[in-house]
Each structure stands twice: as structure tokens, then as C-alpha cells.
Amino acid sequence: MHPLMAHHSMESTAPVALAAPRTRYGALLDLARRLRRKPLGVAGLVVAIVLVTTAIFAPFIAPYDPYDTHYGDLRQPPSFKYLLGSDQFGRDQLSRIIWGARISLFVGIISVAIGTTAGALLGLVSGYAGGKVDLAIQRLMDTIQAFPLLVLALTIVAALGASVTNVIFALSVVLVPQAARVVRSSAMAVKNAQFVDAARAVGAGTMRILFHHILPQCIAPYIIIATSGIGWAVLVEASLSFLGLGTPPPTPSWGGMLSGEGLNFAQSSPWLAIYPGLAISLAVFAFSLLGDALRDVLDPRLKQ
């Protein structure tokens, strides 16, 4: 072979040799680098980590037992003894907010994990199968989405009774359609791609094609929906607790604190409503910022 031809051949094949598949560790590093360019997203991530850490270590962080009553310190304003004041039973407001993070974040994260995962699986099957299967699943999603989400969640909890388990179930149900729609679109976009056709040609079964070839292409929208949905779930859980259909008292819950002492003593003791409201706003804001940042760095249409 002529030296020039050999040199040209080496140049043309070198990029192919170097274009090895990225490892999972490399993909995470790439995501971290791109996320660093989103300061608001980083701020949301930091706040979310702080909130989750606070909820996990609540027994060690809270200065008082959230159930302990001090009848000599009823509705005390913020002070060195009670940093965020005390409620109508003399319970430390800061301790109850810290323990309330456990309920609010637990309900938000678990309901989003269940609802988004169920919706993603339905969307994956719907987008790949098409035909009557797709039609039946999408009509079911249309039926769920025909109701306002908060009204549907309220109806489910009212029918089943007020408890943490029923709130999680209600939120999971109303979160299914959005995840199903988005993942269905992603599945339909890649089900006729060349690598999927190649998998069919070598005899790969339907389950392998779905979970080994198509599902990885739907992970990015799944992560975006799940992250953004946590803030929404926290807000809806607080709304249900405010209406008396969430976590039953005396278990500390941000929404329950607003509906009880926060509502009854809003004028004479405003700190009883201000601080639980700030906790809800902070959680919703943090997860919303994080979800928006992940959308910007994971959506291929927005990477540029």
C-alpha cells in the first residue's frame, strides 16, 4: 500500500478506535460538569440534599421532642430557647418543622418513585407495542387526566381515608399519566432506530429490546419528570394535610401545622404560619430548580 494511502487509512480509522462507549462513571462526570454550569440548579441540589439530610437525621438535629408539651411556654415568640417559637401546646416549632420534613419528603419521594415508574413502564409498552395496546393505555391516561389533579387526589384520599399510605397512593395515581406520555414519545422515537432493528435481526426478544435497548434512551426524561414531580408532590401533600386529609395529628406535618395552629393564630402568633410555609416553599423551589437544570443538561435539544 502506498504510504500516503496508509497514512490516510490510519487517520480515517483512528477516531473510530478512540470512540469507545462511555462508562457509567464517565457519563456521571459529564453530567456533573454540565450541571456545574447551572448555578441555580446547583443551588437547588444543595438545598434538596440539606432537606433530605435533615429529614434523615431529625432525631439528632431537633433540639426537642416534637411531641413534648410545655404548658408554661404556650405560643412563645422566637427566642434563644425556642428558635422558631412554640405552638399552642408549648411544642417547639423548629423541632416539629424538622420532623415534618420526614413526612413531607417521604410522601413526595415515594409517591413520585411509584407513580413515575409505573407511568414510565406503561409509556414504554404503549410506545413500543402501538395499535390496540397503545390505544387502550392512552385512553386510560386520558380518563385520569380529565380530572384536575388536585381534585382527583382529594377524591381518592377522601374515599379511602386520611393516612400517609392513602396520600402516597393518591399522588402516585395522578403522577402516572405525565410520565406515561413523555416516555411513550421517547419510545416511539427510537423503536425503529437502526440499533433496535439490529437487535431484532439477531433474534433479541421483546423484553430484551424493551429494557436493554429502548429503556436506556428514556432515562433522561424519566429523571427530569421525577425530580420536578417531588416538589409538586410535597405541595399537594401539604394541601391535603391543610384540608385535614393528610397526615393525622399530632404527627408533625408542614401542611398540618399550617391548618392547625398556623390558621387559628395567624394574627396573634404569625410565626406559626410563616415558618412551615417557608419550609414548603423552600422544598418546592429547590426541586423545581433542580428539575429545570436537569432538563437543560439532559435534553439533547437544549444541550447547545
N, C-alpha and C positions, 0 to 999 in steps of 0.2 A: 504493500500500500504506500502511496506517495506520502512523504512526511507531512505535507500541508493537509492532505486529506485525513491523515491520522490525527493531527492536531485538532482539526475541525470536529472530528468524531468525538474526541475526548471532551472538547468544550460543550458539545451538544448533550453528552450523556452525564456530565458532572452534576448539573442541577438535579437530575433525576436521582442520582446516587445520594445526594445530600438531602433530598426531600423526604426524609423518613417521617413516619407518623409521630405526632407529638404525644408524649407521655401524659398521663393524667396530672403528674406533678408540674410539667411544663405548661399545661393548659391553665392550671390554677395560678401559676406565676404570671402568665399573660393576663388573666382576668384581674389579678391584684394590681398589675401595672396600669391597666386601663382604668380601673376603678379609682386609682390614686389621682387621676386627672379630674375626678368629680368630687370637689371638696364637700358639697352638700351631701352627696351620697356617703362619703366617709364619715361625716358628722352624724348622719342617720344611723350608720352602722355602729359607731361608738356608743351612741345613746341606747340603741337596741341592746347591745352587749351589756351595758351598765344595768338596764332594766331587767334583763334575764338573770344576770348575776345577783342582783338584789333579790329577785324572787326566789332563787335557789337557796341563798344564804340568809333568808329572812330571819330564822331563829337566832342567828348570831349577830345580825345587824340591828334589829329592832331593840330600842332601849327598854321597852316594857312588853309585858304580855298583852296582846291586843284585846284580850277578854277581861283583863283586870279592871275593876271599877274602883274609883277613888271618889267617894261621895263628898269629901271635903274640897274637891277641886273640880266642881261641875262647870263646864263651859269656860275654862280659863283661857285667856288670850295667849298667843305665843310668848314664851319666856324661856329662860335657861333650863327650867325643869321640864317644860313641855315645848319643844322647839316649834311645833306647829299648832300648839294649843291642845285643849281637851274637849271631848264632846259632852253631851247632856248627861252621860253616866260617869263622867270623870275618866274615860278611857283616853289613852294617849293617841292623838290624831296621827302623828308620824308613824307610830308602830302599826296602826291599822292600815295606813296607806302602803307601807312596806309589805305587810301580809296580804293586802288586797291585790298587789301586783301578782301574787301567786295565782289567784283565781282568774284575774283578767287575762294574763298572758297564757295560762294553761288552757283556758277555754279558747282563746284566739288561735294558738298554735295547733292544738289538737284538732279543732274543727276545720281549720284550713288544710291540715295534712290529710284528714279523711275526705273532705269534700273535694278538694283539688285533685287528689289522687284518683278518686272514683270518677270524677269528670274526665280526667285525662285518659283513663282506660276506656271509658265509653267513647270518647272522641277518637281514640286510636282505632278501635274496632269499627266505628262508624265510617271514618275516612277511608280505611283500607277496604272494607267489605263493599261499601256502596249499595246500590239497589234498594231492596226492601228493608234490609237491616238498617241502612243509613236513614231511610225514610222513617222507620219506626222510632229510632233513637232521637232523631231531630224533632219529631212531633212531640215526644215526651219532654224534651228540653223546652219546646215552645209552650207547653202546658205549664211548666214550672215558672217560666219567665213571664207568663201572662199576669201573674200576681206581683204587686210591689214586694220587693224582697223583705223589707222590714215587716210588712203586714203578714206575709207568709210565715216568717219566723215567729211572729207574735201569735199567730193562729195555732201553729204546731205546739208551742210551749203551753199555751192556754188549754189546749186539748189534752196534753199529756201530763201537765202539772209542772210546778216550778221546782227545778232541780238543776244541778250542774250538768248531769248526764243528758237531760232533755234539751237544755240550751245548746250543748255541743251537737246533738242530733239535728236540731232545727237549723243551726248555722251551716252544718255540713250539707244539708239538703239544698239550701238556697245558693251554695257556692258551686254546686255541680255544673249548672248549665254554662257558665262563662268558660270554665276550664275545658269542657267538652267542645265548645265551639272553636276555641283557639287551637287546641291540639288536633281537632278534626281537619282544620285548614292546613296545618303543618303536615299531617299525614297524607292528605290528598296531594300536596305539592311534591312529595318525594316518593310516593308509592310506585310511580312509573319511571323513576330515575334509573340510570344505567346500572348502578351497583345493585339495585333491587332486582332488576331483570337478570343480572348475572347470578344472583343468589338463587332465583327461580330456576335458571338454566342448569345449575349444578345439583338441583334436587332438594334445596332447602325447604323445610315445611313452613306452614303458615305461622306457627308460633315463633319459630326462629326468625323469620322475616320481620314479624311484628316487633319482637322485643330485642333483637340483636341488630337489626338494620334500620328500622324506621323509628323506634322509640328514642334512640340517642339523638336523632335530629329534632325531637320535640322537647328536649330537656330545657333548652333556654326559655321558651315561652312558659313552660311549667314553673320554672323558678321565679320568673317575673310575676306571674299571677299569684303564686303562693306568698311571696314576700309582700306584695301590695295588699293581699287579702287579709293579712294578720291585723293591720291597722283597722280595716273595716270591721273585722270580727270583734276586736276589742271595743269598738264604738257601739256595735249592736248589742253586745253583751251588757255594756253599761246601760244602754237604753232599756233593755229588758229588765235589768235589776232595778232601774229607776221606776219602772212601772209595777214592780213587785212580782215579776215573773222570772227573775233570775235566781241568783244565789240567795237562799233564805237567811234572814238574820238569826243569830248575831254574827255569822261568819262575815269577816270584813271583805267588802267588795266596793270598788270605786263607784259604780253606779248606785249600789245600795246606800253608800254614805251620802251621796247627793240627794237621794229621795227621802232619807230619814231626817237626821239632824240638820243636814245641809239645807233642806227645803223648809223645815219648820223654824229654823233660827237664822235664816239668811240675812235678816236685817240686824238683829242684835248680836249675832256671832258670825260674821261673814266668812271667817277663816274655815268654818265647817263646810262651806261650799266651794271656796276658792281653791284649796289645795287638792281635793280629789278631782276637781275639774281640770286643774293644771296637769295632774298625773295622766288623765285620759288624753288630753291634748298632746302631751309630750310623746306618749306611746304612738298615737295615730300619726303624728307628724314625722317621727323617726322612721317608722316602717314605710310611710309614703315616700320619703326622700330616698330611702334605700331601694325601694321598688323602682322608682323613676331612674335612679342611677344604673341599676342592673339592666333595665330596659335599654338604656343608651349604649351600654357596653356589650350587651349580648345580642341585640337586634342587628343582623347584618346590614339592614338598610340604613342604620344610623351610625355605623362604626366610622364612617368617613367624616 
